[in-house]
Structure formats: structure tokens, C-alpha cells
């Protein structure tokens, strides 16, 4: 079997994996709120700092 | 004046400053919140943002209805007996500190498992265990830290909402296929008859076919459905040439690869659908946290306190309130039904209904109307009508509220697509007929090529991108529209109807006039000093009126809630308050809000409060001179002379208008073939707002209630109305230029198509090129227009 078939199927497979990941994330509601997570991810750092101070 | 800012809420601490933990607070409420936070190691709240808090309000008894199991059941999003999830709307959410503290609720109470904030929607989703903490306790807990949730009758009915994410799926699929098809079709663009390419092109082509299947069948399905609907109602809408284009592209490409005639147009096909969906997505994004569909339900509470025949208090659902029931209305609670005041001191704030901010005093036996808010103490009332039959709520049974405005509006794209479709079809047939005579082998090729190249991708994109971008620009200038179509509707209007109270006037500022015998300096100082200790809104206003006076010491200060206050300065006794309090007599027939004063029981005079007109009212009216202008008001004719002087001559002034009259007036204008903008603010304008072509609600605070409308305008932008209308006219102009531009592309494409030399690569270049250049053009043009807005 020619290597190009292998390459094609691998590349499509990888693409489909990412596609499924996208569909899954939409379904889980990750795109419903595109603002709060961007703020939330900054909090944890400050919390840790707070604790180490003590 | 003392200008220390409260560490918690940022208000000026002008009367009392409480110092705690080296920080100053304006009131005990704010201090308590700080104490709660510092005990639970949540002071990080103040590091993220300065003065982020809100003053916690007195809410004793307000949430008693949350003891009622059936009401809780309706509000919960999820309930499996042990774990419960509730989604609460909290208007105060406004900064990162809010997110942080609300997501750390589990530190305040260990039975709260998780809490998650949705910032754009201003909601918090709390998971908790009802065996250890009740919903009421949670609500009281978050209220005590200044985040009082807003629970209304609307939440009771809606139940669980389903989110529609289909457009996102479709966009994902189209994008995924588009990318893959581009890769697969790329080798054949250069048409080199090379050995390897010849060998493998069939597998490449069939893979492209496979990728475009979900695009045609799923992602593009909306266009087929819409085209079918259009045909059935005999309207040639823009989706017909699009659906035609998609199907011709797909069928021709499939035939080409089956008979090995060429590569097909799968790249253009998937690209086309992807761009179209992108346009749709761009237009669909609106303001999540604003609701444009609200009626009285989102304003009314879920439950009220009923007094049973045995004299017991019980919390009851509002729809169960019947005629003859006795209700208990507490301070800051809303009167849900029409009724008669039995006892208690009623100060009713009808600002949501009429826009009039000053409370109206009522005495037992007076009629109370639904929609008013009680401001002082507890009152008892007897119900005259059920919720749906009350004076105010009846307005919603009018047919206007059942009509969908946008469905009857013909957009500019609809108008042009009719001519466009006819033109494309006739060119296709003429060209085919021509080729049938010359070279009939090419006839079918030309026919399909015309339909492919004329597929109005650019035209379909022009309006969504222009209006979508304009919508965003308006939003930045604090003018929030329901959807993009409103801009087109705004551009077409030729008449404007203004409400007076709350719209032309503002209740943030008052003009205060004094009537009575003249006051000397000492008397003014005494007044100022006594007012200083009172927190009544009228006292605060009057206090600032005497700003230049000195303060002196007063003794024996006493405040009688709902009546007034008295105080001593040396031998002088001063009384400030309602006329019945100050001189033991009511002034009949006087509707003005006034504060009376007396010294040593000798009547001096009264201060009359009037709402001030917004700045720039006269300028706005002058700017809009070419429009048919009118002012409708629910008030009496008291201000007629003043308005006539202030506003342009031809402005029609109507007074004593009931809510239904306002609606009818708008309908009357529409019968005279006017397209009407209604600008109002209160619930009493709701009918007129719904009837008008474009209803704009003016709001001092956009997060607080505003009636159903097409757009919400922040009150600070009132004098920009003229510019907004002008900008929307320009937006429509931009769309027209886009149509011209895309027609140019079509003519170039049609040349290739008609002459029978359309190669897939030309289509693949022309289609994205036209779409992208249109998008760039509209973005630049709308931003230029937006820059002119203040």
C-alpha cells in the first residue's frame, strides 16, 4: 500500500479527533460564556500568593 | 465637606463615618460585609478592584416565600433530593471582584459545593445540599454580602431554559470541511499533469466529496428551509439564489468527479457556506445580559404575604391572590395587585409605572394600583382585582404584545434579492439558449456556471456584517439594540413620540422652589442641620439645596417615619415634613411633591420638588426638526406653557394620556403612513413601545428593569439620539455601496461563466475575494461612521 494512503488517513483522523473535541466542548457549554473563564484563570495565582504569605 | 470614600462601596461618607480596622465605611451595612469577608479570609475581594461592594439592603421577611416547597421546586435548575442547583440573576455583578467572591461562596458556608459565575449574563449557578442549607439561607447569605439576587415572577414560569447551540455546530462543521477541502483541492489548482497527481487525484476528489456532504446536508440546511418557506409564501428572498447556488455547486461537482470531467467546486461550496454562517454568527451575537422581551412578570415578585382569616401571615404565590384577600406589604415591597389601603402609612413610589420618582402618600381607604413600591413601613391592603386584571397588567392583554414586529418588516436585502434572483435566472437562461445554438455541448456547463458564480455570497454578507458591526458600535456608546434589523428600521422612521416624565425629565435631579415667608440665615442653618441626620431621599435633596449654609448643633432630633422630622436648636422647635405633620391639615388637590416647614409651630412655607428636564432636550428637538415630533404625557397640563416655549413650534403636546391612549396615538400616526419611534421609560409606555416601529426605552441604569422594547438607551446618551438615527441611515447607505461592489464582482464572474470558461480555480478565488473585500469595506466604513458618534 502506498504511503500516501497512510498519510491521508492519519491526517484526516487527527483532524477528526480535534473536530470531535470541538463538538464535545460546545456541548458541554464551554462556549456559552466566553468572558468569565478569562477572568477566573487569573484568580488562582493570587489565592496561592495569599496563602504563602501566611 | 468630608470626602472620604467608603472602603466597601465607594460612596461618599458625608454624614457618618465608621472607622473599623483602619478603614472607613459609610454605614454599618458596609462594615458588616467587611467583617464577614475578613473573618473568612476573603479580603482579597478588595485587592482585585477598588470599592467593589454594594450596600446590603434591609431584606427582613422579603424572602419568606422561599420556605414554600412548590415555589422552590419551580426555581431549581436541578434537584435529586440531596444535591440542588440554582441559577440566580444578580444585577450587581460588575467586576472581577464580584466573580471572585461569588465563586468562593463555599468558604462562607461549607454546604455550598460550588458556585460559578456567568459574567455576561450576570448569573451565578450555585450547587448546594438542601439537607444542610436551605435556598432561603443561601439567598440571605449572598444578600448579606451585598449581592442580592433578583427573583421575579418570570423565573417562576420559564423553568429550565434550553440553549440553542446549533449555529455553533454548523459553523464548526463548515469550517472543518472548508479547511480540509482546501488542502485536498490545492494540488490540482496548478493543473500540472504530473504522474503522482494523475495517480491519486481520484481519492483526493472523493474525499472532498465526503467532506462536503455534511456541509450541504447539515450546515447549509437553514438556507434550503428558508428558501422553501420563501417560495411557499411567494417571496423571492435572498436564500433562494443561495440555495440554488449550493445545490448546483454540489450536483455539478459530483457529476464532474463521477465522469472524471474535472475537480469540481467543492472548495467554493464549503467556503461559501462557511462565510455565510460566519456572517450569521456575527449578526446573532447580542447583549446576553439585557432582556428586551420583559413584561410586568420580570418585575413582579413571586409571592406576597397574605393575612389569613385567623390573623396569621402566610407566604402565597401571586397567581393565587384573589379578590377580598388581605395582603401585607413591607417596606421596599411591590404592590402586585389593585387594592384598597386598610391601614398603615403608605408612601408609594410609582416610578416604574409612570417614571415619576417622588413617592405619593396615601391614607387608609385610598386605592392602590399594582406596580407601586411601598417605601415606608408595613401596610395592609385588601385586594380588589387579581394580578392579570389589574389596571396596569391589563395592558398586556392587548394584541400588540402578541405580534412579532421583525417578521413583517421587509429588509433592504429582501428588496434587492427579488430583482437579483430574477436577473440571475434570466441571464442563465439567455446564455444557455445562446450556447444551444452555437455549441450545445457547452450549454449545460454555462447554465450551471452562471448559477454558481452569481451565488450572492457577498450580498448576503453585506447586511449582517454592516449591521452587526454597527450594533456593536452603538453598544459601546450605550445604545443597546435588540437585533441588527432594528438599525434598518430606525433608518426608515419619520416620526418620533416622546414620553415626558422620566424621559424628557430626569429623576436624578430636582428643581426645588420655595413658597412662603422668607427665611433668615439662622433658620436656614437650623433646617440644614436637622436635615443632615435624616436619610429620607427628600431630606438628602433638600440638604444639598442648602449647601452654602453653615451647620450648627441641634438637639432632640426625632424622625417620624413617613411623616417628617423635628428637632430643637436652643429654644426653637423646627418641624419638617408632610403638610399633615407640620400643620395638621392636608392640602387637598395638590399633587406636587412638597416638604413643609414650621418654626415653633408657626407655619412658614413649603419647598416644592419638580423633576428637572434633561440637558439638551431643546437641542435634540432642534436636531430632529425634519421629523414629526410629539410629546405624550400621563401628567396634567401643568407644564404645557413651559414646553411650548422650550420646544419647536410644530411639536404636538398631549397631556392626560393613559397607557392605552399612548398606544392608540402611535397607531394613529402609523395609519397616516408614518414610521414611528417611541421613546419612553416606564411600564405605562410599554404599549406604545410595542406598537411603534422602533420602541426605545430610556434607562438610568440599564441593569434595572425596562419595559419590552427594541432598544435600550442609557439616559446619559439622551442628547445623542439624533446622531444615532443619522448613523443608522449611514449604515443602510453602506449596505447599498456593498451591493454595488458585489455586483461588480458578479459581472466579472459572469463574464467567465457566460463565455463558458469558468475554471474551479477562478470560482475559488473570486468567491472568497468578493466576500472578504466586502467584510473589510463594511468594517472600515462602519467604524468611520462610529467615530463620529460621541
Contacts between the chains, C-beta under 8 A, distances in Angstrom:
chain1	res1	chain2	res2	distance
A	4	B	200	6.0
A	5	B	203	7.5
A	8	B	203	7.2
A	8	B	207	7.2
A	12	B	180	7.3
A	12	B	207	7.4
A	15	B	176	7.0
A	15	B	179	7.9
A	15	B	180	6.0
A	19	B	172	7.2
A	19	B	173	7.9
A	19	B	176	4.9
A	22	B	172	5.2
A	22	B	176	7.7
A	23	B	169	6.6
A	23	B	172	6.6
A	26	B	165	5.5
A	26	B	168	5.1
A	26	B	169	6.3
A	26	B	172	6.9
A	27	B	165	7.5
A	29	B	163	7.2
A	31	B	165	7.3
A	31	B	168	5.9
A	32	B	118	7.3
A	32	B	163	6.2
A	32	B	165	7.8
A	33	B	118	4.6
A	33	B	119	6.9
A	33	B	120	6.2
A	33	B	121	7.2
A	34	B	120	7.8
A	35	B	119	4.9
A	35	B	120	5.2
A	36	B	99	6.1
A	36	B	116	7.9
A	36	B	117	5.5
A	36	B	118	5.9
A	36	B	119	4.2
A	36	B	120	7.5
A	39	B	96	4.9
A	39	B	99	5.4
A	39	B	119	6.8
A	40	B	99	6.5
A	40	B	103	6.9
A	40	B	117	8.0
A	42	B	96	7.7
A	43	B	96	7.9
A	43	B	99	7.7
A	43	B	100	5.4
A	43	B	103	7.6
A	46	B	44	6.2
A	46	B	47	7.3
A	46	B	48	7.5
A	47	B	44	7.1
A	50	B	41	7.6
A	50	B	44	5.8
